[in-house]
């Protein structure tokens, strides 16, 4: 069985380790754990991971966020991967920092990367994992926040959460979407944090 795991983000050193690039960060953690590396390919950097008889094609699109669908569509066709074996990992300002939520389908929820994927594929019926990055920004500063770097404390906290998402990817391939949701969505949900870095609440269904 083969799966396409897409982590959304923007290419370039100026975007490295930014909140909007959490999808890239998750895939890099998965590849590092498995001793694999990414290679420059058409429409993105690609890494192939073997795990328990499954093949995970990890994709970090090089199209920039707003054109993510081009990369997803190309690699689905190239690798002959059906839409039910596609998993997209994105950031979400509507979830508290570090909150993790998997859904079998859904709207773009205002995320430009998901919006373009939905348009290009012509469907919203594919699994996705949303990772909360919080919303600690003042009015009019959303772009600066989303494209900003993690603080030291945020990065330390998120590293722990990233390990959960890596386990979710493995479970997606070996156990399927529904069982992965049942197993991990409760683990991924967080109460408000005491240090004031929580988001507006886990109220985003998308």
VOBA-1610 file (N, C-alpha, C; in pm, whole numbers, padded with zeros to 5 digits, always signed):
BEGIN
Unk+00084-00119+00000Unk+00000+00000+00000Unk+00088+00125+00000Unk+00043+00225-00075Unk+00121+00348-00087Unk+00034+00466-00046Unk+00097+00561+00025Unk+00026+00678+00077Unk+00104+00804+00045Unk+00031+00912+00015Unk+00092+01042-00006Unk+00065+01128+00116Unk+00171+01165+00184Unk+00161+01248+00304Unk+00216+01387+00269Unk+00130+01486+00271Unk+00167+01621+00229Unk+00173+01713+00350Unk+00287+01774+00372Unk+00301+01875+00475Unk+00305+02011+00407Unk+00211+02098+00441Unk+00205+02227+00373Unk+00299+02329+00438Unk+00353+02415+00354Unk+00444+02520+00400Unk+00493+02601+00282Unk+00586+02690+00308Unk+00647+02771+00204Unk+00797+02744+00200Unk+00852+02740+00079Unk+00995+02715+00065Unk+01075+02843+00087Unk+01203+02826+00116Unk+01291+02941+00137Unk+01333+02955+00281Unk+01456+03001+00302Unk+01510+03015+00437Unk+01429+03109+00524Unk+01366+03210+00462Unk+01289+03307+00541Unk+01165+03246+00604Unk+01122+03132+00552Unk+01003+03065+00606Unk+01037+02945+00694Unk+01162+02910+00702Unk+01202+02793+00780Unk+01169+02814+00927Unk+01112+02711+00989Unk+01076+02714+01131Unk+00973+02821+01165Unk+00890+02857+01070Unk+00779+02947+01099Unk+00654+02867+01131Unk+00558+02933+01194Unk+00437+02863+01236Unk+00361+02804+01116Unk+00360+02877+01006Unk+00287+02833+00887Unk+00349+02709+00824Unk+00473+02678+00861Unk+00545+02564+00802Unk+00543+02440+00888Unk+00447+02429+00978Unk+00444+02314+01067Unk+00431+02184+00990Unk+00367+02187+00873Unk+00356+02067+00791Unk+00492+02017+00745Unk+00577+02110+00703Unk+00715+02074+00665Unk+00789+02014+00784Unk+00772+02078+00899Unk+00846+02037+01019Unk+00809+01894+01059Unk+00681+01861+01050Unk+00635+01725+01084Unk+00698+01622+00992Unk+00697+01648+00863Unk+00752+01552+00768Unk+00903+01536+00785Unk+00971+01645+00817Unk+01115+01638+00841Unk+01144+01552+00963Unk+01059+01562+01065Unk+01076+01480+01186Unk+01054+01332+01154Unk+00954+01302+01074Unk+00925+01164+01035Unk+01042+01106+00955Unk+01092+01183+00859Unk+01203+01136+00776Unk+01329+01113+00860Unk+01357+01204+00952Unk+01475+01191+01038Unk+01465+01066+01124Unk+01347+01042+01180Unk+01326+00924+01265Unk+01353+00795+01187Unk+01318+00795+01059Unk+01332+00675+00977Unk+01466+00670+00904Unk+01551+00770+00924Unk+01682+00772+00859Unk+01675+00795+00710Unk+01571+00867+00666Unk+01555+00896+00523Unk+01580+01043+00497Unk+01597+01080+00369Unk+01621+01219+00337Unk+01537+01262+00217Unk+01514+01392+00210Unk+01436+01450+00101Unk+01526+01481-00018Unk+01466+01471-00136Unk+01534+01506-00260Unk+01448+01603-00340Unk+01514+01695-00409Unk+01441+01789-00494Unk+01381+01716-00612Unk+01251+01728-00627Unk+01180+01667-00737Unk+01085+01771-00797Unk+01010+01729-00897Unk+00915+01822-00957Unk+00808+01862-00855Unk+00785+01988-00844Unk+00684+02046-00756Unk+00712+02028-00607Unk+00832+01984-00569Unk+00857+01976-00427Unk+00973+01888-00387Unk+00997+01882-00258Unk+01096+01790-00202Unk+01023+01664-00159Unk+01079+01550-00195Unk+01011+01423-00174Unk+01102+01325-00101Unk+01041+01248-00010Unk+01113+01144+00063Unk+01023+01022+00069Unk+01079+00906+00050Unk+01001+00782+00055Unk+01039+00702+00179Unk+00939+00673+00261Unk+00960+00600+00386Unk+00887+00467+00382Unk+00955+00361+00420Unk+00893+00230+00432Unk+00864+00203+00579Unk+00741+00160+00608Unk+00704+00131+00746Unk+00597+00022+00749Unk+00629-00089+00812Unk+00537-00201+00830Unk+00467-00239+00699Unk+00545-00252+00594Unk+00490-00295+00466Unk+00421-00187+00386Unk+00416-00066+00442Unk+00355+00046+00371Unk+00464+00138+00317Unk+00430+00208+00210Unk+00519+00309+00154Unk+00456+00446+00171Unk+00527+00533+00241Unk+00480+00669+00261Unk+00563+00763+00173Unk+00498+00829+00079Unk+00564+00930-00003Unk+00541+01064+00065Unk+00647+01119+00124Unk+00636+01246+00195Unk+00664+01360+00098Unk+00576+01457+00094Unk+00588+01567-00001Unk+00583+01702+00069Unk+00687+01781+00044Unk+00688+01922+00086Unk+00680+02005-00042Unk+00562+02056-00076Unk+00546+02128-00203Unk+00637+02250-00214Unk+00689+02271-00334Unk+00774+02388-00361Unk+00696+02495-00437Unk+00565+02479-00442Unk+00480+02569-00520Unk+00436+02693-00442Unk+00478+02702-00316Unk+00425+02800-00221Unk+00282+02761-00185Unk+00239+02807-00069Unk+00115+02762-00009Unk-00006+02775-00101Unk-00019+02888-00167Unk-00140+02916-00244Unk-00157+02830-00368Unk-00053+02755-00407Unk-00061+02669-00525Unk-00031+02523-00489Unk-00056+02487-00365Unk-00024+02353-00316Unk-00093+02242-00395Unk-00210+02271-00447Unk-00285+02169-00520Unk-00212+02115-00642Unk-00130+02198-00705Unk-00056+02153-00823Unk+00039+02039-00789Unk+00109+02055-00677Unk+00203+01953-00633Unk+00131+01826-00590Unk+00023+01842-00515Unk-00053+01727-00466Unk-00109+01647-00583Unk-00169+01716-00677Unk-00229+01650-00792Unk-00124+01575-00875Unk-00009+01637-00896Unk+00097+01575-00976Unk+00146+01446-00910Unk+00174+01450-00780Unk+00231+01333-00713Unk+00127+01224-00689Unk+00001+01260-00675Unk-00102+01156-00667Unk-00108+01077-00797Unk-00102+01149-00909Unk-00107+01082-01038Unk+00021+01004-01067Unk+00135+01063-01035Unk+00263+00998-01063Unk+00277+00868-00986Unk+00237+00870-00860Unk+00251+00752-00774Unk+00127+00664-00774Unk+00025+00707-00850Unk-00100+00631-00859Unk-00162+00607-00720Unk-00173+00716-00646Unk-00226+00711-00510Unk-00369+00763-00508Unk-00466+00684-00462Unk-00606+00728-00457Unk-00626+00834-00350Unk-00731+00912-00364Unk-00754+01025-00274Unk-00770+00982-00129Unk-00824+00861-00107Unk-00840+00814+00032Unk-00707+00783+00099Unk-00600+00771+00020Unk-00466+00748+00075Unk-00383+00876+00079Unk-00450+00988+00062Unk-00386+01120+00074Unk-00410+01174+00214Unk-00305+01225+00277Unk-00317+01289+00408Unk-00243+01422+00404Unk-00313+01530+00438Unk-00254+01664+00434Unk-00241+01717+00576Unk-00126+01775+00605Unk-00096+01828+00739Unk-00080+01979+00730Unk-00161+02052+00809Unk-00164+02198+00799Unk-00165+02263+00937Unk-00132+02391+00938Unk-00144+02472+01059Unk-00286+02527+01070Unk-00327+02562+01192Unk-00462+02615+01213Unk-00460+02715+01328Unk-00493+02841+01297Unk-00494+02944+01402Unk-00621+02935+01487Unk-00720+02856+01442Unk-00844+02843+01516Unk-00837+02735+01623Unk-00722+02670+01635Unk-00701+02569+01739Unk-00594+02618+01835Unk-00605+02584+01963Unk-00503+02623+02060Unk-00365+02570+02022Unk-00264+02638+02064Unk-00127+02598+02034Unk-00103+02453+02074Unk-00064+02371+01977Unk-00031+02231+02005Unk-00148+02136+01998Unk-00269+02188+01982Unk-00385+02100+01967Unk-00378+02031+01831Unk-00418+01906+01827Unk-00408+01826+01704Unk-00543+01763+01675Unk-00589+01778+01552Unk-00719+01724+01516Unk-00715+01663+01376Unk-00759+01540+01366Unk-00768+01473+01237Unk-00914+01465+01195Unk-00940+01488+01066Unk-01073+01476+01010Unk-01065+01399+00878Unk-01170+01323+00843Unk-01169+01245+00719Unk-01194+01330+00595Unk-01248+01452+00615Unk-01277+01543+00504Unk-01313+01677+00565Unk-01339+01776+00479Unk-01382+01905+00532Unk-01350+02020+00439Unk-01402+02136+00474Unk-01377+02257+00397Unk-01236+02306+00423Unk-01197+02413+00354Unk-01062+02465+00373Unk-01047+02542+00503Unk-01158+02586+00563Unk-01150+02658+00689Unk-01069+02786+00682Unk-01060+02845+00562Unk-00984+02967+00548Unk-00837+02947+00521Unk-00795+02822+00507Unk-00653+02793+00481Unk-00629+02791+00331Unk-00540+02878+00283Unk-00519+02893+00139Unk-00464+02766+00073Unk-00380+02693+00145Unk-00326+02570+00090Unk-00434+02466+00067Unk-00519+02446+00167Unk-00629+02351+00153Unk-00727+02397+00046Unk-00750+02527+00038Unk-00843+02580-00062Unk-00798+02545-00203Unk-00668+02557-00230Unk-00618+02528-00363Unk-00621+02377-00391Unk-00591+02298-00290Unk-00598+02152-00307Unk-00742+02111-00339Unk-00838+02166-00263Unk-00978+02135-00288Unk-01019+02170-00431Unk-00972+02284-00477Unk-01008+02330-00611Unk-00948+02240-00719Unk-00820+02211-00706Unk-00751+02130-00808Unk-00803+01987-00810Unk-00821+01928-00692Unk-00869+01789-00687Unk-01018+01778-00713Unk-01089+01888-00693Unk-01234+01886-00713Unk-01308+01811-00605Unk-01249+01803-00487Unk-01312+01730-00376Unk-01257+01779-00244Unk-01337+01763-00138Unk-01291+01790-00002Unk-01282+01660+00077Unk-01303+01549+00006Unk-01310+01417+00071Unk-01173+01351+00080Unk-01086+01409+00158Unk-00956+01348+00185Unk-00917+01383+00328Unk-00847+01293+00398Unk-00810+01316+00537Unk-00710+01430+00552Unk-00719+01498+00666Unk-00624+01604+00698Unk-00602+01610+00849Unk-00484+01652+00886Unk-00452+01675+01027Unk-00424+01823+01044Unk-00500+01887+01131Unk-00480+02029+01161Unk-00403+02040+01293Unk-00302+02124+01293Unk-00220+02145+01413Unk-00236+02290+01457Unk-00283+02307+01578Unk-00307+02441+01629Unk-00177+02520+01652Unk-00176+02642+01601Unk-00060+02730+01624Unk-00100+02849+01712Unk-00225+02848+01761Unk-00270+02956+01847Unk-00302+03081+01767Unk-00341+03186+01840Unk-00379+03311+01773Unk-00337+03431+01857Unk-00215+03425+01906Unk-00165+03532+01992Unk-00113+03650+01910Unk-00204+03713+01839Unk-00165+03830+01761Unk-00273+03936+01774Unk-00233+04061+01760Unk-00327+04171+01768Unk-00393+04191+01632Unk-00495+04272+01630Unk-00572+04294+01508Unk-00482+04346+01396Unk-00495+04282+01279Unk-00416+04323+01163Unk-00277+04262+01158Unk-00243+04179+01257Unk-00108+04121+01264Unk-00107+03972+01237Unk-00214+03920+01181Unk-00223+03774+01159Unk-00111+03723+01069Unk-00085+03792+00960Unk+00018+03746+00866Unk+00154+03741+00933Unk+00185+03846+01009Unk+00315+03849+01079Unk+00326+03735+01179Unk+00216+03702+01244Unk+00217+03593+01342Unk+00235+03459+01274Unk+00154+03433+01173Unk+00158+03304+01104Unk+00294+03280+01039Unk+00351+03384+00982Unk+00480+03371+00915Unk+00597+03400+01008Unk+00567+03415+01137Unk+00671+03441+01236Unk+00737+03314+01285Unk+00854+03329+01347Unk+00928+03215+01401Unk+00869+03174+01536Unk+00887+03047+01568Unk+00848+02998+01699Unk+00937+03060+01807Unk+00878+03088+01923Unk+00961+03126+02036Unk+01030+03000+02089Unk+01130+03017+02175Unk+01201+02901+02229Unk+01106+02807+02302Unk+01018+02863+02386Unk+00926+02781+02462Unk+00824+02713+02372Unk+00775+02785+02271Unk+00680+02726+02177Unk+00744+02608+02102Unk+00866+02628+02058Unk+00935+02524+01981Unk+00956+02399+02066Unk+00995+02420+02191Unk+01016+02307+02282Unk+00886+02231+02302Unk+00777+02304+02323Unk+00646+02242+02343Unk+00599+02171+02216Unk+00615+02236+02101Unk+00567+02179+01976Unk+00644+02055+01933Unk+00771+02047+01971Unk+00849+01927+01939Unk+00785+01802+01999Unk+00730+01817+02119Unk+00661+01705+02182Unk+00534+01669+02107Unk+00463+01770+02059Unk+00339+01747+01987Unk+00364+01686+01849Unk+00475+01726+01787Unk+00510+01675+01655Unk+00526+01523+01659Unk+00581+01471+01768Unk+00597+01326+01780Unk+00463+01254+01774Unk+00359+01317+01828Unk+00225+01258+01823Unk+00176+01253+01678Unk+00201+01361+01604Unk+00156+01366+01464Unk+00228+01260+01380Unk+00354+01240+01406Unk+00429+01136+01335Unk+00366+00999+01361Unk+00330+00974+01485Unk+00263+00847+01518Unk+00127+00837+01448Unk+00059+00950+01432Unk-00070+00951+01363Unk-00053+00915+01215Unk+00054+00963+01154Unk+00081+00930+01014Unk+00100+00779+00998Unk+00179+00722+01087Unk+00202+00578+01083Unk+00070+00501+01100Unk-00011+00547+01195Unk-00139+00482+01222Unk-00234+00496+01103Unk-00231+00611+01036Unk-00313+00633+00918Unk-00286+00525+00813Unk-00159+00494+00793Unk-00122+00394+00694Unk-00149+00252+00737Unk-00133+00224+00864Unk-00147+00086+00912Unk-00285+00051+00964Unk-00359+00152+01015Unk-00488+00125+01079Unk-00606+00198+01016Unk-00579+00298+00932Unk-00687+00371+00867Unk-00727+00498+00939Unk-00808+00577+00871Unk-00846+00709+00923Unk-00930+00702+01049Unk-01034+00621+01048Unk-01128+00619+01160Unk-01063+00575+01289Unk-00984+00468+01285Unk-00918+00420+01406Unk-00813+00520+01454Unk-00745+00584+01360Unk-00647+00686+01398Unk-00715+00802+01470Unk-00829+00845+01419Unk-00905+00952+01484Unk-00948+00911+01624Unk-01001+00790+01634Unk-01047+00741+01764Unk-00933+00735+01865Unk-00817+00692+01818Unk-00702+00674+01907Unk-00636+00806+01945Unk-00624+00897+01850Unk-00538+01014+01870Unk-00609+01148+01892Unk-00733+01164+01850Unk-00795+01296+01863Unk-00811+01340+02008Unk-00836+01243+02098Unk-00844+01279+02240Unk-00706+01316+02294Unk-00605+01246+02248Unk-00468+01278+02290Unk-00428+01415+02237Unk-00473+01446+02116Unk-00435+01570+02053Unk-00502+01693+02108Unk-00615+01675+02176Unk-00688+01789+02230Unk-00624+01836+02360Unk-00610+01967+02371Unk-00544+02023+02489Unk-00637+02116+02565Unk-00625+02119+02698Unk-00694+02222+02774Unk-00617+02353+02756Unk-00678+02467+02792Unk-00605+02594+02785Unk-00477+02586+02866Unk-00370+02646+02815Unk-00241+02641+02884Unk-00227+02759+02979Unk-00154+02736+03087Unk-00141+02838+03191Unk-00053+02954+03153Unk+00034+02934+03051Unk+00130+03040+03019Unk+00075+03144+02922Unk-00056+03134+02894Unk-00118+03237+02813Unk-00100+03220+02664Unk-00045+03106+02620Unk-00019+03089+02477Unk-00123+03003+02409Unk-00241+02984+02476Unk-00344+02906+02411Unk-00411+02988+02302Unk-00480+02918+02214Unk-00552+02985+02107Unk-00689+03026+02155Unk-00782+03057+02063Unk-00914+03108+02100Unk-01009+03000+02147Unk-00960+02874+02152Unk-01045+02763+02194Unk-01058+02662+02083Unk-01079+02539+02120Unk-01087+02430+02021Unk-01228+02423+01967Unk-01264+02525+01887Unk-01402+02534+01842Unk-01414+02531+01692Unk-01312+02485+01624Unk-01311+02487+01478Unk-01342+02349+01423Unk-01456+02332+01362Unk-01493+02201+01308Unk-01441+02184+01167Unk-01445+02290+01085Unk-01396+02285+00946Unk-01445+02160+00877
//
